[in-house]
């Protein structure tokens, strides 16, 4: 399942707790949401990653770490997590100050092509 692979990869990159949609505990938070685009053997999904923190500079540093891993160049090998093989590229993102929670939200949107090694 792509969700588990993304969670594992983000945790490995940042060393932080990673949760779907919203953060819990003490900031910074790393959250993700996944939207399917195409099915089939090789699937395509939009993956949005948000870094939520009081410290904007720290959020930008975390974004750079994530981009180094998930904004893949053509010659980089695919990422494998358990049975999921994936490739991703940056498709968008941005930064905003969320007044309701008094924190910065820095987002990255990736288009991810992936497959399950066990599905034939």
C-alpha atoms as one frame of an Amber mdcrd trajectory, in Angstrom:
protein
   0.000   0.000   0.000   1.429   3.368  -1.072   0.337   5.092   2.157   2.549
   2.872   4.312   5.510   3.280   1.949   5.200   7.096   1.951   4.910   7.154
   5.746   8.030   4.966   6.114  10.044   7.007   3.600   9.135  10.348   5.220
   9.971   9.001   8.681  13.351   7.779   7.404  14.116  11.156   5.776  13.055
  13.403   8.665  13.349  11.235  11.770   9.949  12.628  12.838   6.552  11.078
  13.462   4.538  11.073  10.229   0.732  11.083  10.203  -1.972  11.236   7.536
  -3.779  14.579   7.035  -3.073  16.311  10.400  -0.306  16.370  13.013  -0.451
  15.261  16.622   1.902  15.824  19.530   4.619  18.464  19.480   5.647  20.287
  16.254   7.144  20.027  13.735   4.508  17.840  12.108   4.937  15.890   8.894
   1.606  15.011   7.286   0.657  13.446   3.974  -2.411  12.849   1.842  -2.691
  10.660  -1.224  -5.098  11.059  -4.147  -5.289   8.316  -6.805  -4.967   9.538
 -10.401  -4.692   6.352 -12.523  -5.007   2.641 -11.798  -3.624  -0.427 -13.516
  -0.410  -2.330 -12.920   1.608   0.896 -12.727  -0.502   3.288 -10.719  -0.215
   7.057 -10.491  -1.077   9.100  -7.400  -0.736  12.668  -6.194   1.087  12.779
  -2.867   0.912  15.984  -0.826   3.393  16.342   2.025   3.021  19.159   4.570
   5.586  20.332   7.077   3.849  22.258   9.863   6.019  24.183  12.334   6.339
  27.413  14.311   9.819  27.871  12.807   9.636  28.692   9.080  13.375  28.122
   8.502  13.200  24.673  10.091  10.203  23.816   7.888  12.192  24.857   4.796
  15.156  22.707   5.895  12.847  19.709   6.263  11.348  20.435   2.834  14.824
  20.347   1.273  15.530  16.931   2.820  12.244  15.607   1.449  12.872  17.102
  -2.009  16.329  15.485  -2.210  14.707  12.065  -1.850  11.321  12.400  -3.564
  12.022  14.840  -6.431  13.836  12.138  -8.359  16.181  12.612 -11.278  15.923
  10.313 -14.319  18.996   8.229 -13.499  18.215   7.693  -9.811  17.060   4.186
  -8.896  13.443   3.716  -7.868  12.626   3.778  -4.161  11.585   0.416  -2.718
   9.727   0.103   0.589   8.555  -3.419   1.389   6.636  -4.444  -1.766   6.107
  -0.936  -3.152   8.377   0.368  -5.921   7.955   4.068  -6.694   9.274   7.053
  -8.599   8.160  10.607  -7.932   8.676  14.133  -9.150   7.771  17.521  -7.739
   4.591  18.961  -9.284   3.867  21.921  -6.997   3.690  23.233  -3.472   4.045
  26.410  -1.490   4.098  28.046   1.924   1.480  29.793   4.015   1.024  30.986
   7.564  -2.038  29.329   9.070  -3.492  31.918  11.429  -5.885  29.484  13.097
  -3.051  27.301  14.450  -0.368  30.042  14.462   2.094  27.919  12.468   3.696
  27.743   9.046   2.563  25.125   6.538   5.080  24.264   3.842   3.721  21.832
   1.269   5.161  19.763  -1.562   3.021  18.001  -4.142   4.494  15.018  -5.956
   3.205  12.941  -8.843   4.145   9.388  -7.931   4.177   6.348 -10.212   4.186
   3.118  -8.270   3.506  -0.589  -8.338   3.162  -3.427  -5.886   5.834  -6.082
  -6.556   3.422  -8.824  -5.482   0.633  -7.864  -7.925   1.049  -9.333 -11.375
